[in-house]
Amino acid sequence: MDVNCSEKFNFFAIKFSGVIIASTMPREKTKLHAVTNGKTDQTIKDPHSTNSEPNVCRVCFGTGMEIVEGKGAKPCSCRTRVSQSGLLDRARLPRRYEKCHWNNYSPSNSTQRAALEFSMQLAMNFPNSDEGLLLTGPVGVGKTHLAVSILKGLAERGFSCLFYEFGSLLKEIQDSYNPNTKTSELSILRPVLIADVLVLDELGASKPTDWVRDTMAHVINTRYNDRRLTVFTTNYPDERSNDREETLEDRIGTRLRSRLYEMCRTVRVTGDDFRRITSRNNAAKLASGR
């Protein structure tokens, strides 16, 4: 990572990750005591301590409100952390991506560094700017990693976020469809339409039928009209390298691709498949006996 990108990462890491802040700033180890029944004392643990004592916030003492001298009371930051955790729980983030964040994305070329920088800038500018992001490129270059980092960064700031793989979303809608009422699919679509931030992974992965295109048009157009941030990833390029290769426009249609030009910044990410590289490295370690 170059110097400028590293400096910007440090800024965003502090902005979006309470874990990073907690690990880099010294914490006082003072213990607080409360008398419960006149016979024994209970130790109230520093919330940042790692011992096994009871975990009670030393700012609000479990009330959820912090007293500000001369001003009154405000919600304690400990409740904000709980809220942020709940937002991530509701984001439907697959366990495979739980550890993805900007701090462990390792760019190996200029396109990956540019994608990293732009993803952090997008999160920093939101909600003042609702311009989304379309990450295109071959498999294994970190597109989903960066999209998840944006989702986590904004969830940590209190925005409602949702993650869906394109094919899985379509399947859930199909499975929920009730031919008698024709309304049950709304229970699946409504969170997708109203989330502050939607990450739609693997755009174009499903066979482009009329139903698929109509469904995606409804999702994309609704979020566009409501000015809600949407982040897409896709393996399909805008320019075909040979006659047999499909483009993103082939998969989602000319009208939807045109809409994405307006609602998203397109960032092309290139590079070798890191999964294949990791597999080769692991095989080499096993062969060498390490």
N, C-alpha and C positions, 0 to 999 in steps of 0.2 A: 504494500500500500504506500503511495507516495506521501510526501510531507503534508501537502494541503488536505488530501483526503483523510489522513490520520488525524489532523487537527480538528476537522469537521466532525469526524466520528466521535472524538472525545467529547465535543460539545453536545452532540445528540445523545450519546450514551448517558451523560449526566442529566439531560433533559427528560429522557424517556424511561430510564431504568433505575427504579429505587434500589434494586439489588446492587447495582454497580456503585451507587452513592454510598450505600451502607458498607460496602466492602472497602471503600477507599478512604472514608472519613473516620477518624478515631472516635471511639465511643467510651463514655465514662462508665466504669464498672460499679458505681455506687448502688447499693441495695436499698430499697425502700421497705419500711415495715408498717404493718397495720395491725392493731390489736382487735381480735375478733370476739373473744368471750371472757377476757380478763385472765385466762389461764395460760394460753399459749399465744405466741406471736406467729403470724404467717408472713413469709417474705414475698414481696411483690417483685417479680422478676423484671429486669430491664428487657424490653421487647426484643432487643438485638442480641441478648445473651444466648449461649448455646447450652446452658445447663438445664437440668430437669425441673427447676422450680416453677411454680404456677406462673402462667403467662398473662399478666395484667399490664395494660399500658400505663407507664409511669407519668404520662401527661394528663390523661383524663380519668385514670383509675377505674376504667371499665364503664364510665358513664356515657361515653361517646361524644361528650362536649368538652371543649377546651376553654378555660376562663382566660380572657384577655383583659389585663388590668386597665381600667378606665374606659373600656369599650363594651364589655359584656361577654357573651359566649359565642363560640362558633363550632361547627362540626370538627371533631378531632381528626388529625391526619391518619390515625389508625383505622378509622371507619372508611376513609378514602381508599386505603390499601385493600380492605375487605371488598369494597365495591368494585375495585379494579379486578380483583381475583374473580369475582362473580361474572364480570363482563367477559373475561377470557373463557370461563367455563361455558358460557352461553354462545361462544363464537363458533362452536362445532369444529374446532381445530383438531385435526387428526394427531394421534399420539406421536406419529413419526416426526412431526414438525415442532414438537413442544420445545426443543432446545434451539430452534432457529432464531437468530437475532443478528442485528448488524455487527455485534462484537465478535461473532464467530464466522462471518462471511469473509473468505480469503480470495480477493480478486487476483487473477493471474494475467490479465491483459487490460488494455485501455478501455475496451467496451465494458468489461465487468466493473472497472473502477468508476466509469461514467454512470453505469446503472446504479451502483451503490450510492454514489453522491446524489443522484437525482432522487432516489427513493427516500433518502433522509431529508432532502429539501422539501419534497412533497409533503411528508409528515409534519415538518416544521411549519409549513405555510397553511396547513389546514386548521380551521375552516375558512380562513380568509380567501383561499382559492379552492375551487371545487374541481379543478382540472385533474382527471384521472390518469391512469398509467396503463399502457399496453406493453408488456414485456414479451418480445418475440425472440426465438432462437432455438437451436437444437437442444436435444435432451442433455441433462447433466451439467448445465452451465450456471445453475443457481437462481433461475427465474422465480420458482416457488419460494425459495429461501428468502429472497428480497421482498416478495409480496407478503409473506407471513411476518417479516420484520416490520413492515408498515402497519399491518393489522395489530401487532402487539404494541407498537409504539403509540398508536392512537387509542387502543383500549386502556393503556396505562394512563392516558390523559382523560379518561372517562367517557369516551365515545362508544356507542354500541357498534359492534363489529360482527361480521359473519363470514365464514369460509365455506365455499362449496366447490367441489370438483364438478365440472360442467356435466359430464355424463351421469354422475350420481344425482344431481339436481333434477335432470330430466326424468330419470328413473323414478325418483320419489314422487314427482308430479304425476307420472303415468300410473304408478301403483295406487295413488290416493284418489284417482279419478273415479267418481261414482256416476254411472250412466243414468241413474234415476234422478239425482239432485243436481248433478253437474256443478256442484259448488265446493266439494270437499278439497279440490286442489288449491283453493284459496288459503287453506290453513298452512300449506307449504309455501305458497308464493308470498303471502303477506310479509313475513319477516325478511325475505329477500328484497322486497320492494322498499321497506321502510328503514332498514339498517342504515346508520350513519355511514358505515364503511362496508363495502362488499368486496371480497376477493373471490373472483371466479377463475378457477384454475383449469388449464387444458381447454381453453375455448376452441370450439371446432372439432373436438375429438369424436363426437357422435355423428352418425350418418346424417347428412343434411337433407332431411325430409321437410315437407311443407310445414308439418306440425312443429318440428324442432325450430325452424326459422320463425314461425309465428310466435312461439313461446319466448324465444330469445328476444324478438322484437318488442314484445310486451315488457319484459324485464328491463331491457336497455333503454327503451323510450321512456318508461315510467321514471326510472332513476335519473335519466337525463333531464326530463322536464321538472323534476323535483330538486334538481341540483345536488344530488347525493354522490359522494365519492365512490368510484368503482375502479378496482384494479384487476386487470386481466393478465393471464399468461397464456401463451400458445406456442406450439411447435411449428406452426404453419407460417411461412414467410409471405411477404407481399410480392416478391419477385420470384418466379420459378427459375431454377437452375437447369432444368431439362424438361422435355415435353411431357414426361410422366409425372412430374411433381405437382402436387396441388398447392394452391395458394390459400391464404386465409379467406380471401374473397370467394373462392370456389366453395369453401366450407360453410360460410355463414351468409353469403349473398352480397350483391353489390350495395344494396340499400343499407344494410347494417354496417358493412365496412366503412361506408361513407360517414355514417353517424359516429363511428368510433374515432375517425379522424378529427371530428369536432369536439368530442367529449374527453379524449385522452391524448397524452403525449406518447408517441410510439418510440420505444427504445429497443434497439437491436442488440442482443447479447450473444457473443460468439465464444468459442473455446472448445477444449477437449472435454469429453464426458468424465466428470470427476468420479462417478461411480465405477466406471471401467478402470480408471487409474487406481482407485482405492483397492479394487479387487485384485489387480495385478500386483500391487505392493504387498497386499496380505499374502498372496500366493508365493511371492518371492521370499517373504519372511519365513513362511512355513518350510519352503524348500531349503533354506539356509539353516534351519533348526533354531532360529531365534524366537 
